[in-house]
Amino acid sequence: MAVQKKKKSSKSKSITPSSGRVYILAGFNNTLITFTDDKGNVLFSGSTGKAGFKGSRKSTPFAATKSTEATAQAAYESGMREVAVLVKGPGMGRIASIKALKSAGLRVTSIADITPIPHNGCRPKNKRRV
């Protein structure tokens, strides 16, 4: 006789906080969007490639808008209402992504630019000797 063991359903519903952070990495070729809680744990993420754009169309502000709207909609439906935005990089999707967050219904509490800036830079190349 085979005895069947009862399986416990250990799936616990993850509770999304009402406030969090959005990290936007706007490069020259892509835009990455990451929703985290206040501790830094990733809750939602998206990119222009995930939204269906390929090649040179990934670097456009329109692609950044669409991918941010899709990711923000998922965050809004799970209960997130207000976000602090941290933007990094020189890409064209910076401002478009922030506008898309507002149009998705999220309340933007602060916007910060965390693009790394070299203070003195690399050592310059040697002068050419002829």
TORMAR-191165 format. One record per residue (C-alpha): residue number from 0; residue in one letter; x, y, z. Coordinates in steps of 0.25 Angstrom, whole numbers, always signed. Last residue first. Layout:
<milos>
{num: NUM; residuo: A; xx: X; yy: Y; zz: Z}
...
</milos>
This chain:
<milos>
{num: 129; residuo: V; xx: +235; yy: +250; zz: -132}
{num: 128; residuo: R; xx: +230; yy: +248; zz: -118}
{num: 127; residuo: R; xx: +215; yy: +247; zz: -116}
{num: 126; residuo: K; xx: +210; yy: +252; zz: -103}
{num: 125; residuo: N; xx: +206; yy: +241; zz: -93}
{num: 124; residuo: K; xx: +191; yy: +238; zz: -92}
{num: 123; residuo: P; xx: +184; yy: +245; zz: -80}
{num: 122; residuo: R; xx: +182; yy: +238; zz: -67}
{num: 121; residuo: C; xx: +167; yy: +235; zz: -65}
{num: 120; residuo: G; xx: +157; yy: +244; zz: -60}
{num: 119; residuo: N; xx: +159; yy: +255; zz: -49}
{num: 118; residuo: H; xx: +145; yy: +255; zz: -42}
{num: 117; residuo: P; xx: +139; yy: +245; zz: -51}
{num: 116; residuo: I; xx: +123; yy: +246; zz: -51}
{num: 115; residuo: P; xx: +114; yy: +234; zz: -48}
{num: 114; residuo: T; xx: +100; yy: +237; zz: -52}
{num: 113; residuo: I; xx: +92; yy: +237; zz: -39}
{num: 112; residuo: D; xx: +81; yy: +248; zz: -44}
{num: 111; residuo: A; xx: +70; yy: +249; zz: -33}
{num: 110; residuo: I; xx: +55; yy: +251; zz: -35}
{num: 109; residuo: S; xx: +46; yy: +251; zz: -23}
{num: 108; residuo: T; xx: +32; yy: +248; zz: -19}
{num: 107; residuo: V; xx: +26; yy: +243; zz: -32}
{num: 106; residuo: R; xx: +12; yy: +239; zz: -30}
{num: 105; residuo: L; xx: +9; yy: +227; zz: -39}
{num: 104; residuo: G; xx: -4; yy: +227; zz: -48}
{num: 103; residuo: A; xx: +2; yy: +222; zz: -61}
{num: 102; residuo: S; xx: +3; yy: +236; zz: -67}
{num: 101; residuo: K; xx: +13; yy: +240; zz: -55}
{num: 100; residuo: L; xx: +22; yy: +228; zz: -58}
{num: 99; residuo: A; xx: +22; yy: +230; zz: -73}
{num: 98; residuo: K; xx: +27; yy: +245; zz: -71}
{num: 97; residuo: I; xx: +38; yy: +239; zz: -63}
{num: 96; residuo: S; xx: +42; yy: +229; zz: -74}
{num: 95; residuo: A; xx: +41; yy: +240; zz: -85}
{num: 94; residuo: I; xx: +51; yy: +249; zz: -77}
{num: 93; residuo: R; xx: +62; yy: +238; zz: -77}
{num: 92; residuo: G; xx: +59; yy: +231; zz: -89}
{num: 91; residuo: M; xx: +69; yy: +238; zz: -98}
{num: 90; residuo: G; xx: +81; yy: +232; zz: -91}
{num: 89; residuo: P; xx: +92; yy: +239; zz: -83}
{num: 88; residuo: G; xx: +92; yy: +230; zz: -71}
{num: 87; residuo: K; xx: +86; yy: +228; zz: -57}
{num: 86; residuo: V; xx: +72; yy: +233; zz: -52}
{num: 85; residuo: L; xx: +67; yy: +230; zz: -38}
{num: 84; residuo: V; xx: +52; yy: +232; zz: -36}
{num: 83; residuo: A; xx: +45; yy: +232; zz: -23}
{num: 82; residuo: V; xx: +31; yy: +225; zz: -24}
{num: 81; residuo: E; xx: +17; yy: +226; zz: -19}
{num: 80; residuo: R; xx: +5; yy: +217; zz: -21}
{num: 79; residuo: M; xx: +10; yy: +202; zz: -21}
{num: 78; residuo: G; xx: -2; yy: +193; zz: -19}
{num: 77; residuo: S; xx: +0; yy: +181; zz: -28}
{num: 76; residuo: E; xx: -8; yy: +188; zz: -39}
{num: 75; residuo: Y; xx: +1; yy: +200; zz: -39}
{num: 74; residuo: A; xx: +14; yy: +191; zz: -40}
{num: 73; residuo: A; xx: +8; yy: +184; zz: -52}
{num: 72; residuo: Q; xx: +4; yy: +197; zz: -58}
{num: 71; residuo: A; xx: +18; yy: +203; zz: -55}
{num: 70; residuo: T; xx: +25; yy: +192; zz: -63}
{num: 69; residuo: A; xx: +16; yy: +194; zz: -75}
{num: 68; residuo: E; xx: +17; yy: +209; zz: -75}
{num: 67; residuo: T; xx: +32; yy: +208; zz: -74}
{num: 66; residuo: S; xx: +33; yy: +199; zz: -86}
{num: 65; residuo: K; xx: +24; yy: +208; zz: -94}
{num: 64; residuo: T; xx: +31; yy: +221; zz: -90}
{num: 63; residuo: A; xx: +45; yy: +216; zz: -92}
{num: 62; residuo: A; xx: +41; yy: +211; zz: -106}
{num: 61; residuo: F; xx: +36; yy: +225; zz: -109}
{num: 60; residuo: P; xx: +49; yy: +231; zz: -104}
{num: 59; residuo: T; xx: +57; yy: +223; zz: -114}
{num: 58; residuo: S; xx: +69; yy: +214; zz: -111}
{num: 57; residuo: K; xx: +61; yy: +201; zz: -114}
{num: 56; residuo: R; xx: +58; yy: +205; zz: -128}
{num: 55; residuo: S; xx: +72; yy: +203; zz: -132}
{num: 54; residuo: G; xx: +71; yy: +188; zz: -131}
{num: 53; residuo: K; xx: +58; yy: +182; zz: -126}
{num: 52; residuo: F; xx: +46; yy: +187; zz: -118}
{num: 51; residuo: G; xx: +37; yy: +177; zz: -112}
{num: 50; residuo: A; xx: +34; yy: +182; zz: -98}
{num: 49; residuo: K; xx: +45; yy: +173; zz: -92}
{num: 48; residuo: G; xx: +55; yy: +179; zz: -101}
{num: 47; residuo: T; xx: +51; yy: +193; zz: -96}
{num: 46; residuo: S; xx: +53; yy: +188; zz: -82}
{num: 45; residuo: G; xx: +46; yy: +183; zz: -70}
{num: 44; residuo: S; xx: +47; yy: +180; zz: -55}
{num: 43; residuo: F; xx: +37; yy: +178; zz: -44}
{num: 42; residuo: L; xx: +40; yy: +175; zz: -29}
{num: 41; residuo: V; xx: +55; yy: +176; zz: -27}
{num: 40; residuo: N; xx: +59; yy: +177; zz: -12}
{num: 39; residuo: G; xx: +66; yy: +191; zz: -10}
{num: 38; residuo: K; xx: +62; yy: +193; zz: +5}
{num: 37; residuo: D; xx: +51; yy: +203; zz: +1}
{num: 36; residuo: D; xx: +44; yy: +194; zz: -9}
{num: 35; residuo: T; xx: +49; yy: +192; zz: -23}
{num: 34; residuo: F; xx: +44; yy: +195; zz: -37}
{num: 33; residuo: T; xx: +55; yy: +194; zz: -48}
{num: 32; residuo: I; xx: +54; yy: +200; zz: -62}
{num: 31; residuo: L; xx: +65; yy: +198; zz: -72}
{num: 30; residuo: T; xx: +66; yy: +207; zz: -85}
{num: 29; residuo: N; xx: +74; yy: +202; zz: -96}
{num: 28; residuo: N; xx: +85; yy: +206; zz: -107}
{num: 27; residuo: F; xx: +90; yy: +219; zz: -102}
{num: 26; residuo: G; xx: +88; yy: +216; zz: -88}
{num: 25; residuo: A; xx: +77; yy: +220; zz: -79}
{num: 24; residuo: L; xx: +77; yy: +213; zz: -66}
{num: 23; residuo: I; xx: +64; yy: +216; zz: -58}
{num: 22; residuo: Y; xx: +63; yy: +212; zz: -44}
{num: 21; residuo: V; xx: +49; yy: +213; zz: -38}
{num: 20; residuo: R; xx: +48; yy: +213; zz: -22}
{num: 19; residuo: G; xx: +37; yy: +209; zz: -13}
{num: 18; residuo: S; xx: +24; yy: +213; zz: -7}
{num: 17; residuo: S; xx: +11; yy: +205; zz: -5}
{num: 16; residuo: P; xx: +18; yy: +193; zz: -1}
{num: 15; residuo: T; xx: +16; yy: +180; zz: -9}
{num: 14; residuo: I; xx: +11; yy: +168; zz: -1}
{num: 13; residuo: S; xx: +16; yy: +155; zz: -6}
{num: 12; residuo: K; xx: +6; yy: +144; zz: -5}
{num: 11; residuo: S; xx: +11; yy: +132; zz: +2}
{num: 10; residuo: K; xx: +12; yy: +120; zz: -7}
{num: 9; residuo: S; xx: +16; yy: +108; zz: +3}
{num: 8; residuo: S; xx: +4; yy: +100; zz: -1}
{num: 7; residuo: K; xx: +6; yy: +88; zz: +7}
{num: 6; residuo: K; xx: +7; yy: +74; zz: +0}
{num: 5; residuo: K; xx: +0; yy: +63; zz: +7}
{num: 4; residuo: K; xx: +7; yy: +50; zz: +7}
{num: 3; residuo: Q; xx: +1; yy: +38; zz: -1}
{num: 2; residuo: V; xx: +3; yy: +25; zz: +6}
{num: 1; residuo: A; xx: +5; yy: +13; zz: -4}
{num: 0; residuo: M; xx: +0; yy: +0; zz: +0}
</milos>
